[in-house]
Amino acid sequence: MKVCIEQVKVTLTVKNLAPSWLACLLAGTYWRNFAYPENAIHDYSQVPHQCEDAVFTNLVDKIGPLDEALAMMKVAITKDDKEPDSNFFISNLDATKVSVINIKEDLTDVG
């Protein structure tokens, strides 16, 4: 399968279907999902500085605890505070955190 994702990257860039950084972002996501972190890091490192928010937004769903996910999204927001996906994602995480706090308080009141 490694050859296949590398061929996708080449095809996307050679045929000008996507910028090379986007092809690397997609490949990094593939590697991350299939447990090849070294390859993911290599591809993610190819994403230019001005597009790093996409990498952080992409990584946040693999982070376990809610507070860690929020911290990662705050980094993404500092990279580009106008990116709709980052703002949508951090809003959902904030709402989830509030819901978890409310549920914990309700359970404490019952017990």
C-alpha positions in Angstrom: 0.0 0.0 0.0 3.0 2.3 0.6 3.6 2.5 -3.2 -0.1 3.3 -3.8 -0.1 6.4 -1.5 3.2 7.6 -2.9 1.8 7.3 -6.4 -1.3 9.3 -5.3 1.0 12.1 -4.1 2.9 12.1 -7.4 -0.2 12.0 -9.5 -1.8 14.9 -7.5 1.2 17.1 -7.9 2.3 16.2 -11.5 -1.2 16.7 -12.9 -1.6 19.9 -10.9 -4.7 18.4 -9.2 -3.6 19.7 -5.8 -0.7 21.6 -4.3 2.2 19.4 -3.1 1.7 20.4 0.5 -2.0 19.1 0.3 -0.8 15.8 -1.1 1.7 15.5 1.8 -1.1 16.4 4.3 -3.3 13.6 2.8 -0.4 11.1 2.8 0.5 12.1 6.4 -3.1 11.4 7.4 -3.0 8.0 5.6 0.3 7.0 7.4 -1.0 8.2 10.8 -4.2 6.2 10.5 -2.3 3.0 9.5 0.3 3.3 12.3 3.3 4.5 10.4 4.2 7.6 12.5 7.6 8.0 10.9 6.1 8.4 7.4 3.4 10.7 8.8 6.0 13.0 10.4 8.0 13.1 7.2 4.9 14.0 5.1 3.6 16.5 7.7 7.0 18.2 7.8 6.6 19.0 4.0 3.6 21.2 4.7 4.6 24.9 4.6 4.6 27.0 7.7 1.6 29.1 6.6 -0.5 25.9 6.3 0.5 24.3 9.6 -2.9 24.9 11.1 -4.2 22.1 8.8 -1.7 19.7 10.3 -2.7 20.5 13.9 -6.4 20.3 13.0 -5.8 17.0 11.3 -3.9 15.6 14.3 -6.4 16.6 17.0 -8.8 13.7 16.5 -6.0 11.3 17.5 -5.4 13.0 20.9 -7.0 11.2 23.8 -7.9 13.6 26.6 -10.2 16.5 25.9 -7.8 19.1 27.4 -5.0 17.9 25.2 -7.2 18.2 22.1 -8.2 21.7 23.1 -4.5 22.7 23.6 -3.7 21.4 20.1 -6.5 23.3 18.6 -5.4 26.5 20.3 -2.1 26.0 18.6 -3.9 25.6 15.3 -5.9 28.8 15.9 -2.8 30.8 16.6 -1.4 29.6 13.3 -4.5 30.8 11.4 -7.5 32.2 13.3 -9.6 32.6 10.1 -9.6 28.9 9.1 -13.3 27.7 9.4 -12.5 24.1 10.2 -10.2 25.0 13.1 -12.8 27.4 14.5 -15.6 24.8 14.1 -13.5 22.1 15.7 -12.5 24.2 18.7 -16.1 25.3 19.2 -17.2 21.7 19.3 -14.4 20.8 21.8 -15.3 23.7 24.0 -19.0 22.7 24.0 -18.1 19.1 24.7 -15.9 20.2 27.7 -18.8 22.3 29.1 -21.2 19.3 28.6 -18.7 17.0 30.4 -18.4 19.5 33.3 -22.2 19.7 33.6 -22.6 16.0 33.6 -20.0 15.6 36.3 -21.8 18.2 38.4 -25.1 16.5 37.9 -23.6 13.1 38.9 -22.1 14.7 42.0 -25.4 16.2 42.9 -27.2 12.8 42.6 -24.6 10.9 44.6 
